[in-house]
Amino acid sequence: MINKIVDGLAAAVADIRDGAVVLCAGFGAVGAPDELIDALATQGARELTVVSNNAGNGRTGLAGLIASGHVRKVICSYPRSSDSTAFDDAYKAGKIELELVPQGTISERMRCAAAGLGGFYSPVGVGTRLAEGKETREINGRLYVFEEPLQGDVALLKADRADRWGNLSYRKSARNFNPTMAMAAALSVVQVREIVPLGAIDPESVATPGIFVDRVVALGGKR
Amino acid sequence: MKPLSRRQIAWRAAQDIGDGSYVNLGIGLPTLVADFIPEGREIVFHSENGVLGLGKAPGPNEIDPDLINAGKGPASLLPGGSFFHHTDAFLMIRGGHLDYSLLGAFEVSGEGDLANWTTEDPDYPPGVGGAMDLAAGAREVRVLCEHTTKDGQPRIRHSCTYPLTAARVVKRVYTNLAVLEIGPGGVLVREMVDGLGLAELQAKTEPKLRLAEDWKPIAAPAA
């Protein structure tokens, strides 16, 4: 029998180690697994590298993990938001490293890792500061830069519904990075609004098949 | 002479989008364009966070926390709209599937270079988001911006003083003063706000301007 449902947030993140590369889904606050990240802050793993589109806002979730000093490096496309003081303060104080990556490049680098590929040539960023030091190659008359795959040790995800096999469905634009990150980490942990019986999610609506998911935690009615 | 409001700039850019176009709206000014689809046209707006078919900004009672635009503000979805994950959203961008990308800018050069991701302020972390993907991937890049900075410096420059997002990609610029076309012959003034002369516009613009033979005043409704 397959049962990926675990009992509580603490159990879901218990074995994440110091120095882990943690993929954190979400676009701003939407689709972001704030409760799992809060549980990771409580668990206490340090020197983490976080891969996320943004670098947290407010005091909880990723912002809380950064404010409490658990993050050594952030790989993201857009760290600033209207309320990103946790990251801003750490950055100004030189306490956190930033690797800025174009948004589609972050996503495709993770997809490459998930697909077992060794990287890809992209036209994005050619001739800009973000391509400095990267191999450049001309293909059919256009310049491309080489981008390496980006693999996570763990992915922290948020979905709307899950079953015990780990099949996931999402709501609206809360899908964002979740499906790619689910595929790109050795261990994928998802918080969901609701756990439903096998077969209750229309197979046509499964956006992340359970093969990519290791642990599921239900949070109840909270979206 | 009355400069256009931000909403009037968005209105003006919307008029040039043909029926059946697929168009990405970047953060800031371009986001407003979704409010001004001309009567009788079907235009599909794309948002980098996994949405096709953005509609007008929702009213206060229509906000869904899981449905946001690239600027992380509340969004709406038109009938026929769809959701997809981030890697596919950027595949659409990078793979040339969009007709237009509408972007904001710090600076644009007379040759169509775009700078819109960092001002190099050491206390202000840079944020590239999807800008480099959009600038490199869409079939045509159009910029919406104020004609000058807050302290009156031209945003349309001989060459960009800030680090580039992409070189030679901007084909058209909509400002609060004019509609400009950038091509092999330099910067062509297609339209100017009523009461503004070419000499006055030139004084606020670094590259040499040419006035189109069929130029006309911008006729923007109050918005």
Interface residues (C-beta under 8 A of the other chain):
Chain A: F27 G28 A29 V30 G31 N53 A55 S77 Y78 P79 R80 S81 F87 D88 Y91 K92 L98 L100 V101 P102 Q103 G104 T105 S107 E108 M110 R111 S122 P123 V124 G125 V126 G127 T128 R129 L130 Y170 R171 K172 S173 A174 R175 N176 F177 N178 P179 T180 A207 R223
Chain B: S47 E48 N49 G50 V51 D64 P65 D66 L67 I68 K72 A75 L77 F83 F84 H85 H86 T87 A89 F90 L91 I93 R94 D123 Y124 P125 P126 G127 V128 G129 G130 A131 M132 D133 A136 G137 P163 L164 T165 A166 A167
